[in-house]
Amino acid sequence: MNIRIGQGYDVHQLAEGLPFVLGGVTIPHTHGMVAHSDGDVLLHSICDALLGAAGMRDIGFHFPDTSAEFKNIDSRILLRKTVELLQQNGWSIINIDATVCLQKPKLLPHIPQMQKNIADDCQLTDITAISVKATTTEHLGFVGREEGIAVFAVALLEKV
């Protein structure tokens, strides 16, 4: 059995008046992510964890932010394309665990829909294979000052 773990990390600046999209869910908030795509930092970090576990470089290599093709793209499309790349190379997702670091907004009511979106896009029927957690930084650093958002993700893959 060939099992690998991958780690992903992504950060985006927050700015007033932009949409706040996380895990494929648009959440009402005064600020949103500054990005070439929709800025879904959770899905970006998951893509990096998946690609890293498979030894397939990173999200920027496959979906560069210099390409007009990916301008304002829904990051769920990027996640589905990442899953296709994994499948083409014989990898199956076992589980994903992600931690979102931000002060506001509170994510608790939105996490079940995020888990469902991620599970659907990863073609996983067991929603418990997707863990999304949220934490603050107790008002420390750029996250604490509400200047940005950071996400850490890990993914476990199996060669099929």
N, C-alpha and C positions, 0 to 999 in steps of 0.2 A: 504494500500500500504506500503510495507517494502522497504525503500531506505536506502542505506549505502554509506558512502564515505570512501575511503582508501588512505593512503599516502605512496609513495615509494621514496626511496633515495638510490642512489648508486654512488660509486666513483671507478675509476680505474686509476692506474698509467699509464703514457705514456712512451713509449720507442722507440728508433729509430729502423727502419727496420721492424716493425710489421704492419700488415694490420689495417687500420682505418675503422671499421664497425660500423655504427650508424643507427638505425631504419631499419636495413636490407639492407642498402646501403653501398657499399664499396666506400670510398671517397679517392681520391689521396691525400696523405700527407706523410711527412717524418717520422712521428711517429704514433704508434698505441697503442691499449690497451693491457696491461699485464693482462692476465686472464687464467683461467682454460678452459673456453669456448672460443668463438670468441671475448668475451669482450664487447659485445654490451650493454653498460651501459644504454642506453635509454630503450631498451627492458627489461633489468633487473629491472630497477626502475618501469616500468609499471607493470611487473609481481608482484612485491611487493605491489604496490598500489591495484591491483586487488585482490590478495590473502588477503591482510589486510582488505579490505572492506568486504570480505566474511567471515572474522574471521577464515581463513585457514592457519595461520602462515605465513611463508615467502618463498622466492625462494630457500634459502639454505636448508630449511627443505625438500622441494619436489625434488630439483635437486642439491644435495650436491657437492661441488667442490672437495670432496675427492673420488668421484666415477669415475672410468674409463669410465663408460657409458656416461658421460657428457664431457669428455676431447675433446676439440676443437669443441664442438657441435655448430651448427648454432642456435643462440638465437631465431630465428623465430620459431624454433621447440619448444623451451621452452615456448614461448608465446602461441603457439597453444595448447600445453599440459595444460597450465594454463587455457585457455579458456574452454577446455574440462572438467577440474576439476570444474570450476564454473558451467557449464551447468549440470553436474552430481549432483550438489548440489542445483539446482534450481535458479541460478542467471543469470541475463541478464545484459549486459553492456549498460549503458546509454551514458556516455561519458568519455573521457580521456584527461587530460591536462598535458603537460610536458614542463619543462624548462631545456634546456641544457646549462651548464656553461662551457665555454672554450674560449681561446684566438684565436686559429687557429685550423683548417681551417674555413673559412666562410661557414656557412651551408645554407644560403638562397636559392641557386639554387637546393639544395637536399631535402628541406623540403617537397615539394609536393609528391615525391616518398616515403619518409618515412611515410607520412600520409597514402598513398595508401597501403603500405605494412602492416602497423599496422591495418588499417581498414579491409583489407582482412583477416589477421590472426585472428582478433577478430570477424569475420563474420558480420561486420557492413557495410551496403550499403551506409550510409550517411557519407561521408568523413569529413563533418564538425563536426562530433562527436569526431574527433581526432584533437587535437591542439598540435603542436610542435613549441616551440619558442626557440630562442638562444640568449644568452647574454654573454658578457665578464665580467670579474671582475676588469676591468680597471687596469690590471697588478698587482693586489694584490693577495697574497696568492699562494698556490700551483697551482691553475688554472692560475693565472696571470703569473706565472713563466713558464707556459707550462709544468709542471711536471705531471699534471693529468687533469682529466675531471670529472665533477660531474653533476648529473641529479636529479631533483625533479619531481615527478609525483603525480597526484591525479586522482582517478577514482571514478565514481559514478555508483553504481549497483542497480538493482531492483530485488526483489524476484518475480519470475514468478509462 
